[in-house]
Amino acid sequence: MSRVVVIGGGYAGLACLIELAKKDRHLELHLIDAQADHCKITNLHKTFVKPIETFRVPYQQLAEQFKFNFHQQQLAFTLLDLKRWQEEKSLPLGEERLSFDWLVVSTGATSQLQATAADVVGLQSLRRGDGKTLLEKAIANYSGEKLELSLIGGGATGIQVLFELREVLRRKRIPHQLRLVDLNPRVVPHLPDGVPRYIVRKMRREGIDYLPETSYISQCDGQVQLQEQATGREYSLSSDLTLLFPGVAASPTTLETNAYGQVTSDGQELSHIFSAGDCSKFDSFGLNFLTAQAAVRKGKLVAGNILKLAQGEKPRSYRYQEKGYLISLGAFDAVGWVGLRCNLAKGFPANILKEAMESQYDLFLKGVDTYVGFP
Ligand SMILES: Cc1cc2nc3c(=O)[nH]c(=O)nc-3n(C[C@H](O)[C@H](O)[C@H](O)COP(=O)(O)OP(=O)(O)OC[C@H]3O[C@@H](n4cnc5c(N)ncnc54)[C@H](O)[C@@H]3O)c2cc1C
């Protein structure tokens, strides 16, 4: 019986495990993850309203459903370790070693800047479920006329958090001033022009200050320290809470792979070690963005390729092309594109589509795969 070990049970790791569990009942499957629960990260911006538990699924529950073994452990490793593990066909797990026939590394990405002060919220705070508490603390303690909030980062995550906050504060009738600080000259730079235009118009309408081409330096004692890119001028603004979403980077590092997902190092492939998700960069024309959409497709492809290789068949190249991208702008609005990049979707219909995508993933975790048209 072949043994497959997956490190990291996010979108990519679970997609791989679920596919393997469905396609070959004779495999022995193992998942190693630092956390006890799978986190549906694409919903984290909603945790200012809903409890984090809404978006967590215990790995033990998934392990029983899809018949894999779960080990809760944070593994520290480098590319050199992977090379050694490939030779030894095993990896360290606590005091023991876990042997494998195939290893999949899907450890995702982490925030480029960590929240260090008490009045700073970052990705890790949201993952822990602390967003709501930190916001409530800021609401209870602000001393000026208005609660002032600074959001750093005009990428998809930052924008989703910004409008979610706007809605929470409006609903609670808290006098507030929101500002968006972004290093780039335009928000969501990877999306078609109509998307940033829609977002900037909405920010203007809702009275949100927008500071493009401005970099964040620090947050200290209720003040956010900023720097104007064009002039180098440094200045500070009052900020009761600063939310840091400046982007993520692969964790622990970007793993280059061939077109089949096998990790490569100095042009040589580690034939029994695959990577998928945000930590992987496939050498193919398939989608390499750090998105859940790409992570699920890479995870499924890697599962299929492990099965093919185990049966002596040729693996398949990664060719998945993006089918669209939507950003939620609160509970009733969203913007993005669907099908073709020129096909803009906005408003309530776009929001419904976005929620349908979340439901599609929920179904996937229940064993119903509607990711049709793959690759
Ligand atoms: C707020 C927010 C909203 C987003 N919205 C969207 C969206 O609308 N659409 C979209 O397509 N994408 C979205 N994304 C991006 C998407 O969430 C990621 O691309 C996706 O989670 C990547 O999946 P992954 O499996 O590679 O990594 P993750 O889902 O991050 O999973 C990695 C797993 O590995 C584990 N792990 C990490 N290191 C170790 C280690 N050393 N040892 C053991 N375990 C480890 C972690 O605990 C985690 O469970 C959003 C991201 C955020 C933060």
The ligand as an SDF file (V2000), in Angstrom:
LIG
                    3D

 53 58  0  0  0  0  0  0  0  0999 V2000
   -8.8920   37.4910    3.7450 C   0  0  0  0  0  0  0  0  0  0  0  0
   -8.5190   36.7130    2.4850 C   0  0  0  0  0  0  0  0  0  0  0  0
   -9.4220   36.6130    1.4630 C   0  0  0  0  0  0  0  0  0  0  0  0
   -9.1080   35.8660    0.3220 C   0  0  0  0  0  0  0  0  0  0  0  0
  -10.0420   35.7870   -0.6550 N   0  0  0  0  0  0  0  0  0  0  0  0
   -9.7910   35.0330   -1.7440 C   0  0  0  0  0  0  0  0  0  0  0  0
  -10.7870   34.8770   -2.7450 C   0  0  0  0  0  0  0  0  0  0  0  0
  -11.8620   35.4770   -2.6520 O   0  0  0  0  0  0  0  0  0  0  0  0
  -10.5280   34.0820   -3.8110 N   0  0  0  0  0  0  0  0  0  0  0  0
   -9.3290   33.4130   -3.9280 C   0  0  0  0  0  0  0  0  0  0  0  0
   -9.1690   32.6700   -4.9130 O   0  0  0  0  0  0  0  0  0  0  0  0
   -8.3620   33.5490   -3.0090 N   0  0  0  0  0  0  0  0  0  0  0  0
   -8.5530   34.3320   -1.9080 C   0  0  0  0  0  0  0  0  0  0  0  0
   -7.5810   34.4620   -0.9490 N   0  0  0  0  0  0  0  0  0  0  0  0
   -6.3140   33.7310   -1.1140 C   0  0  0  0  0  0  0  0  0  0  0  0
   -6.4710   32.2650   -0.6670 C   0  0  0  0  0  0  0  0  0  0  0  0
   -6.9810   32.2280    0.6320 O   0  0  0  0  0  0  0  0  0  0  0  0
   -5.1370   31.5310   -0.7350 C   0  0  0  0  0  0  0  0  0  0  0  0
   -4.6430   31.6230   -2.0490 O   0  0  0  0  0  0  0  0  0  0  0  0
   -5.3180   30.0520   -0.3610 C   0  0  0  0  0  0  0  0  0  0  0  0
   -5.6540   29.9590    1.0180 O   0  0  0  0  0  0  0  0  0  0  0  0
   -4.0410   29.2620   -0.6330 C   0  0  0  0  0  0  0  0  0  0  0  0
   -4.2410   27.9360   -0.2550 O   0  0  0  0  0  0  0  0  0  0  0  0
   -3.0170   27.0550    0.2460 P   0  0  0  0  0  0  0  0  0  0  0  0
   -3.5390   25.6830    0.4380 O   0  0  0  0  0  0  0  0  0  0  0  0
   -1.8330   27.2290   -0.6270 O   0  0  0  0  0  0  0  0  0  0  0  0
   -2.5790   27.6810    1.6410 O   0  0  0  0  0  0  0  0  0  0  0  0
   -3.4390   27.8930    3.0160 P   0  0  0  0  0  0  0  0  0  0  0  0
   -4.8800   27.8530    2.7540 O   0  0  0  0  0  0  0  0  0  0  0  0
   -2.8200   29.0900    3.6210 O   0  0  0  0  0  0  0  0  0  0  0  0
   -3.0220   26.6090    3.8510 O   0  0  0  0  0  0  0  0  0  0  0  0
   -1.7260   26.3540    4.3170 C   0  0  0  0  0  0  0  0  0  0  0  0
   -1.8110   25.3530    5.4470 C   0  0  0  0  0  0  0  0  0  0  0  0
   -0.4980   24.9240    5.7740 O   0  0  0  0  0  0  0  0  0  0  0  0
   -0.3210   24.9060    7.1760 C   0  0  0  0  0  0  0  0  0  0  0  0
    1.1140   25.1130    7.4140 N   0  0  0  0  0  0  0  0  0  0  0  0
    1.8580   26.1780    7.0150 C   0  0  0  0  0  0  0  0  0  0  0  0
    3.1470   25.9970    7.3550 N   0  0  0  0  0  0  0  0  0  0  0  0
    3.2190   24.7960    7.9790 C   0  0  0  0  0  0  0  0  0  0  0  0
    4.2860   24.0540    8.5630 C   0  0  0  0  0  0  0  0  0  0  0  0
    5.5340   24.5250    8.5580 N   0  0  0  0  0  0  0  0  0  0  0  0
    4.0000   22.8420    9.1270 N   0  0  0  0  0  0  0  0  0  0  0  0
    2.7200   22.3830    9.1370 C   0  0  0  0  0  0  0  0  0  0  0  0
    1.6860   23.0460    8.5890 N   0  0  0  0  0  0  0  0  0  0  0  0
    1.9250   24.2260    8.0220 C   0  0  0  0  0  0  0  0  0  0  0  0
   -1.2090   26.0350    7.6780 C   0  0  0  0  0  0  0  0  0  0  0  0
   -1.5830   25.8330    9.0220 O   0  0  0  0  0  0  0  0  0  0  0  0
   -2.4110   25.9490    6.7310 C   0  0  0  0  0  0  0  0  0  0  0  0
   -3.3990   25.0920    7.2130 O   0  0  0  0  0  0  0  0  0  0  0  0
   -7.8460   35.2140    0.1930 C   0  0  0  0  0  0  0  0  0  0  0  0
   -6.9250   35.3210    1.2330 C   0  0  0  0  0  0  0  0  0  0  0  0
   -7.2480   36.0680    2.3600 C   0  0  0  0  0  0  0  0  0  0  0  0
   -6.2360   36.1700    3.4620 C   0  0  0  0  0  0  0  0  0  0  0  0
  1  2  1  0
  2  3  1  0
  2 52  2  0
  3  4  2  0
  4  5  1  0
  4 50  1  0
  5  6  2  0
  6  7  1  0
  6 13  1  0
  7  8  2  0
  7  9  1  0
  9 10  1  0
 10 11  2  0
 10 12  1  0
 12 13  2  0
 13 14  1  0
 14 15  1  0
 14 50  1  0
 15 16  1  0
 16 17  1  0
 16 18  1  0
 18 19  1  0
 18 20  1  0
 20 21  1  0
 20 22  1  0
 22 23  1  0
 23 24  1  0
 24 25  2  0
 24 26  1  0
 24 27  1  0
 27 28  1  0
 28 29  2  0
 28 30  1  0
 28 31  1  0
 31 32  1  0
 32 33  1  0
 33 34  1  0
 33 48  1  0
 34 35  1  0
 35 36  1  0
 35 46  1  0
 36 37  1  0
 36 45  1  0
 37 38  2  0
 38 39  1  0
 39 40  1  0
 39 45  2  0
 40 41  1  0
 40 42  2  0
 42 43  1  0
 43 44  2  0
 44 45  1  0
 46 47  1  0
 46 48  1  0
 48 49  1  0
 50 51  2  0
 51 52  1  0
 52 53  1  0
M  END
$$$$
